[in-house]
């Protein structure tokens, strides 16, 4: 039996309060992983093109207020 399968089975056995707590924890955990990935991409220059494109759109008047 794989670890993922074991986790799936355990989650199925959680009560409503524990499931809600797990969901909240996982959302925070997933956001933290995403933040680290974005920080790494930015530090490595993989997002530079996006900043350049944004500056070009602003210069050329192709932008809208949020």
WOJO-V199255 format. One record per pair of residues at least 4 apart in sequence whose C-alpha atoms are under 7 Angstrom apart, sorted by the first residue. I is the first residue (numbers start at 0). J is the second residue. Records with the same first field share a line. If there is no record, write none. Layout:
I: J  J
//
This chain:
0: 4  5
1: 5
2: 6
3: 7
4: 8
5: 9
6: 10
7: 11
8: 12
9: 13
13: 17  18
14: 18
15: 19
16: 20
17: 21
18: 22
19: 23
20: 24
21: 25
22: 26
23: 27
24: 28
25: 29
26: 30
27: 31
28: 32
29: 33
30: 34
31: 35
32: 36
33: 37
34: 38
35: 39
36: 40
37: 41
38: 42
39: 43
40: 44  45  46
41: 45  46
46: 50
47: 51
48: 52
49: 53
50: 54
51: 55
52: 56
53: 57
54: 58
55: 59
56: 60  61  62
57: 61  62
//
